[in-house]
Amino acid sequence: MERDLDHDTLRMLVQHMDIKGKALFLTLASSGMRIGEALALTFDDIDLEHEPVFIQIRGENTKTGEQRYTFISSEAKEALVEWLKVREAYMIQAKNKNAGFINHGFSGPRPEISCDARIFPFAMKTAQDSWTTAIKNAGAKERDRSTGRYSLHIHQLRKFFRSQLALAIPVDIVEYLMGHSGYLTDAYRRFTKKEVAEYYLKGEYRLSVHAVKEINRMEGELKHELQEQQKTIVHLVAQVERYERELESLRGFMDAVARNPDVIERARNPEGPLNTVRNAAPRAGRKIQLQPTPHPIIHPQ
């Protein structure tokens, strides 16, 4: 059974690779290329000055026979630039190492260094050995019970590319970059290279092996801040609703005052003529009852 190749696992493997392995496998993880397509790349196929780095994959090296292009992440570019600094020294060392096998007839001569324009001038087996060594050194040596093979495979880098990039950009662009035949013509018609590059830059962070941990931390902090802001917004909305109710009551009072302007006068001057007249009116309407005058009682002596 295959083990999922997530960011943490891939980062662990890359930490146990030399510079050529880092450059190759970060290129694969961020481009969606097949291993054979990457090993066939030449200097004419790559534009390091383009943003993002542009890679032309010739039809003679693709599974479908159709030419396409893709990009690599800035993280992969950094590793690739470092690899290119030591590439020629690696080729000289590999040629000298191979001399003994050639003398004994176990291997054919390598191409002259000046004639090998490949970015990664080594065989498929060398790439596979680099991957296997990283698995062993990283302690990720789980094997499939049915096949006996390691649970982590190089081709899982394409799966990683698709699953991660599709979280951020349209899936048909992802499929196009991977070279899936059903999407090549359609995506070519619908999107310009500039548009595809812009989409790639938008989702590039999902392909970053080392930066994604920091990005996840920042996302967590941002989520917390948004939650706090949401609480503040809810509180402010409640205040606004209360103020609106108070304002509505005030409007009702103002309307009542507009209909009865004398209310203000009475409130300001309780002893004024309006209040005097109004207070006197009820008394004027009352019936006055006469009471007899009491006379002193005279008692006979």
C-alpha positions as CSV (number, residue, x, y, z in Angstrom):
1,M,0.0,0.0,0.0
2,E,1.3,3.4,-0.9
3,R,2.1,5.9,1.8
4,D,0.8,9.5,1.2
5,L,3.5,11.9,0.1
6,D,2.6,15.0,1.9
7,H,4.6,18.2,2.6
8,D,6.2,16.9,5.8
9,T,7.2,13.6,4.2
10,L,8.7,15.2,1.1
11,R,10.5,17.8,3.2
12,M,12.0,15.0,5.3
13,L,13.2,13.2,2.1
14,V,14.7,16.3,0.6
15,Q,16.7,17.0,3.7
16,H,18.5,13.7,3.1
17,M,19.4,14.4,-0.5
18,D,22.5,15.9,-2.1
19,I,22.1,19.0,-4.3
20,K,21.4,17.1,-7.5
21,G,18.7,15.1,-5.8
22,K,17.1,18.2,-4.3
23,A,17.2,20.0,-7.7
24,L,15.7,17.0,-9.6
25,F,12.9,16.1,-7.1
26,L,11.8,19.6,-6.2
27,T,11.6,20.2,-10.0
28,L,9.4,17.1,-10.4
29,A,7.2,18.0,-7.4
30,S,6.6,21.6,-8.6
31,S,6.2,20.9,-12.3
32,G,4.1,17.7,-12.7
33,M,6.7,16.3,-15.1
34,R,7.4,12.6,-15.4
35,I,10.9,11.5,-14.4
36,G,11.8,10.7,-18.0
37,E,10.7,14.1,-19.2
38,A,12.8,15.8,-16.5
39,L,16.0,13.8,-17.3
40,A,15.7,14.7,-21.0
41,L,15.6,18.5,-20.4
42,T,18.3,20.6,-22.0
43,F,19.4,24.2,-21.4
44,D,17.4,25.2,-24.4
45,D,14.2,23.9,-22.8
46,I,14.3,26.1,-19.7
47,D,14.1,29.8,-19.1
48,L,15.4,30.7,-15.6
49,E,14.7,34.4,-16.1
50,H,11.0,33.9,-16.7
51,E,8.7,34.3,-13.7
52,P,7.8,31.6,-12.9
53,V,10.6,29.6,-14.4
54,F,9.4,28.3,-17.8
55,I,10.0,24.8,-19.1
56,Q,9.3,23.6,-22.6
57,I,8.8,19.8,-22.8
58,R,9.4,18.6,-26.3
59,G,7.0,16.1,-27.9
60,E,9.7,13.6,-28.5
61,N,10.1,13.2,-24.8
62,T,6.4,13.1,-23.7
63,K,4.2,10.1,-23.2
64,T,1.5,11.5,-25.6
65,G,4.0,12.8,-28.2
66,E,2.5,16.3,-27.8
67,Q,4.7,19.2,-26.9
68,R,3.7,21.2,-23.8
69,Y,5.1,23.6,-21.2
70,T,5.1,23.8,-17.4
71,F,6.7,25.8,-14.6
72,I,8.7,25.2,-11.5
73,S,8.5,26.9,-8.1
74,S,11.0,29.5,-6.8
75,E,12.1,26.9,-4.3
76,A,12.9,24.4,-7.0
77,K,14.7,27.2,-8.9
78,E,17.0,27.9,-6.0
79,A,18.0,24.3,-5.8
80,L,18.4,24.1,-9.6
81,V,20.7,27.1,-9.6
82,E,22.9,25.6,-6.9
83,W,23.0,22.3,-8.8
84,L,24.1,24.0,-12.0
85,K,27.1,25.5,-10.1
86,V,28.5,22.0,-9.5
87,R,27.0,20.2,-12.5
88,E,30.2,20.2,-14.6
89,A,32.3,19.1,-11.6
90,Y,29.9,16.2,-11.1
91,M,30.1,15.2,-14.7
92,I,34.0,15.1,-14.6
93,Q,33.9,13.0,-11.4
94,A,31.3,10.7,-12.9
95,K,33.4,10.3,-16.1
96,N,36.5,9.4,-14.1
97,K,34.6,7.0,-11.9
98,N,33.3,5.3,-15.0
99,A,36.7,4.9,-16.6
100,G,37.5,1.6,-14.8
101,F,34.2,0.0,-15.9
102,I,34.9,1.1,-19.5
103,N,38.4,-0.4,-19.5
104,H,37.0,-3.7,-18.4
105,G,34.2,-3.6,-20.8
106,F,31.4,-3.3,-18.3
107,S,30.2,0.1,-19.5
108,G,30.3,2.2,-22.6
109,P,32.0,5.6,-22.8
110,R,30.1,8.6,-21.5
111,P,29.3,11.5,-23.8
112,E,31.9,14.3,-23.8
113,I,31.0,16.9,-21.2
114,S,30.8,19.7,-23.8
115,C,28.3,17.6,-25.8
116,D,25.9,16.7,-23.0
117,A,23.4,19.6,-22.8
118,R,21.1,17.9,-20.4
119,I,20.2,19.7,-17.2
120,F,20.4,16.4,-15.3
121,P,23.2,14.4,-17.1
122,F,22.7,11.1,-15.4
123,A,20.7,7.9,-16.0
124,M,17.3,6.9,-14.6
125,K,19.0,4.4,-12.2
126,T,21.1,7.2,-10.7
127,A,17.9,9.2,-10.0
128,Q,16.2,6.1,-8.5
129,D,19.2,5.4,-6.3
130,S,19.2,8.9,-5.0
131,W,15.5,8.6,-4.1
132,T,16.0,5.2,-2.4
133,T,19.0,6.5,-0.4
134,A,16.9,9.4,0.9
135,I,14.1,7.0,1.9
136,K,16.6,4.8,3.9
137,N,18.4,7.8,5.5
138,A,15.1,9.4,6.5
139,G,13.8,6.2,8.1
140,A,10.8,6.0,5.8
141,K,11.5,2.3,4.8
142,E,7.9,1.0,4.9
143,R,7.3,-1.5,2.2
144,D,4.2,-2.7,0.4
145,R,3.4,-6.2,1.7
146,S,2.2,-7.5,-1.7
147,T,5.1,-6.1,-3.9
148,G,7.9,-5.7,-1.3
149,R,8.6,-2.3,-2.8
150,Y,9.0,0.9,-0.8
151,S,5.7,2.6,-0.1
152,L,7.1,5.9,-1.4
153,H,7.6,6.1,-5.2
154,I,9.0,8.8,-7.5
155,H,5.8,8.9,-9.5
156,Q,4.0,10.0,-6.3
157,L,5.5,13.4,-7.0
158,R,3.1,13.9,-9.9
159,K,0.2,13.0,-7.5
160,F,1.5,15.5,-5.0
161,F,1.6,18.2,-7.7
162,R,-2.0,17.5,-8.9
163,S,-3.6,17.2,-5.4
164,Q,-1.9,20.3,-4.0
165,L,-2.1,22.7,-7.0
166,A,-5.7,21.8,-7.7
167,L,-6.6,23.2,-4.2
168,A,-5.7,26.7,-5.5
169,I,-6.3,26.9,-9.3
170,P,-8.6,25.3,-11.9
171,V,-8.1,21.6,-12.2
172,D,-8.0,21.7,-16.0
173,I,-4.9,23.9,-15.9
174,V,-3.3,21.5,-13.5
175,E,-4.1,18.6,-15.9
176,Y,-2.7,20.5,-18.8
177,L,0.6,21.2,-17.1
178,M,0.8,17.4,-16.3
179,G,0.3,16.6,-20.0
180,H,-3.0,14.7,-19.7
181,S,-4.2,14.3,-23.2
182,G,-7.8,15.1,-22.6
183,Y,-6.9,18.6,-21.4
184,L,-4.1,19.6,-23.8
185,T,-6.1,21.0,-26.7
186,D,-8.9,22.4,-24.6
187,A,-6.6,24.3,-22.1
188,Y,-4.5,25.5,-25.0
189,R,-7.5,27.1,-26.6
190,R,-8.9,28.6,-23.4
191,F,-5.8,30.1,-21.7
192,T,-2.8,32.1,-22.9
193,K,0.6,31.3,-21.5
194,K,0.5,34.5,-19.5
195,E,-2.8,33.5,-17.9
196,V,-1.5,30.0,-17.1
197,A,1.6,31.5,-15.6
198,E,-0.5,33.8,-13.4
199,Y,-2.6,30.9,-12.3
200,Y,0.6,28.9,-11.4
201,L,2.0,31.8,-9.4
202,K,-1.4,32.0,-7.5
203,G,-1.1,28.3,-6.5
204,E,2.7,28.0,-6.2
205,Y,2.7,28.2,-2.4
206,R,0.8,24.8,-2.3
207,L,3.9,23.2,-4.0
208,S,6.4,24.7,-1.6
209,V,8.0,22.0,0.6
210,H,9.7,24.3,3.1
211,A,7.5,27.3,3.1
212,V,4.2,25.6,3.5
213,K,4.8,25.0,7.3
214,E,5.3,28.7,7.8
215,I,2.3,29.4,5.6
216,N,0.1,27.1,7.6
217,R,1.2,28.8,10.8
218,M,0.3,32.2,9.3
219,E,-3.0,30.8,8.1
220,G,-3.7,29.7,11.6
221,E,-2.9,33.1,13.0
222,L,-5.0,34.8,10.4
223,K,-7.9,32.5,11.1
224,H,-7.7,33.4,14.8
225,E,-7.6,37.1,14.0
226,L,-10.6,36.8,11.7
227,Q,-12.5,35.0,14.5
228,E,-11.7,37.8,16.9
229,Q,-12.8,40.4,14.3
230,Q,-16.0,38.5,13.8
231,K,-16.7,38.7,17.5
232,T,-16.1,42.4,17.4
233,I,-18.4,42.8,14.3
234,V,-21.2,40.9,16.1
235,H,-20.8,43.2,19.1
236,L,-20.8,46.3,16.9
237,V,-23.9,45.1,15.0
238,A,-25.7,44.6,18.3
239,Q,-24.8,48.2,19.3
240,V,-26.0,49.6,16.0
241,E,-29.3,47.7,16.3
242,R,-29.8,49.2,19.8
243,Y,-28.9,52.7,18.6
244,E,-31.4,52.2,15.7
245,R,-34.2,51.3,18.2
246,E,-33.4,54.3,20.3
247,L,-33.3,56.5,17.3
248,E,-36.7,55.1,16.2
249,S,-38.1,56.0,19.6
250,L,-36.7,59.5,19.3
251,R,-38.2,59.9,15.9
252,G,-41.6,58.9,17.3
253,F,-41.2,61.5,20.1
254,M,-40.2,64.2,17.6
255,D,-43.3,63.3,15.4
256,A,-45.5,63.7,18.5
257,V,-43.9,67.0,19.3
258,A,-44.4,68.2,15.7
259,R,-48.1,67.4,16.0
260,N,-48.4,69.0,19.4
261,P,-46.0,71.9,19.6
262,D,-47.5,73.2,22.9
263,V,-46.0,70.1,24.7
264,I,-42.6,71.8,24.7
265,E,-44.0,75.0,26.2
266,R,-45.7,73.1,29.0
267,A,-42.5,71.2,29.7
268,R,-40.4,74.3,29.8
269,N,-42.8,76.5,31.9
270,P,-45.1,74.5,34.2
271,E,-46.5,77.8,35.6
272,G,-47.0,79.4,32.3
273,P,-50.4,80.5,30.9
274,L,-50.9,77.3,28.9
275,N,-50.6,75.2,32.0
276,T,-52.5,77.8,34.1
277,V,-55.5,77.8,31.8
278,R,-55.5,74.1,31.3
279,N,-55.2,73.5,35.1
280,A,-57.9,76.0,35.8
281,A,-60.4,74.6,33.3
282,P,-61.3,71.5,35.3
283,R,-61.9,73.7,38.4
284,A,-64.1,76.1,36.5
285,G,-66.3,73.3,35.5
286,R,-66.9,72.0,38.9
287,K,-70.1,72.7,40.9
288,I,-69.6,74.8,44.0
289,Q,-71.5,73.5,47.0
290,L,-72.5,76.1,49.6
291,Q,-72.0,75.2,53.2
292,P,-74.2,76.7,55.9
293,T,-72.5,79.1,58.3
294,P,-72.3,77.5,61.7
295,H,-74.0,79.4,64.6
296,P,-72.9,79.2,68.2
297,I,-75.1,77.1,70.4
298,I,-76.6,78.9,73.4
299,H,-77.3,76.8,76.5
300,P,-80.0,78.1,78.9
301,Q,-78.7,79.1,82.3
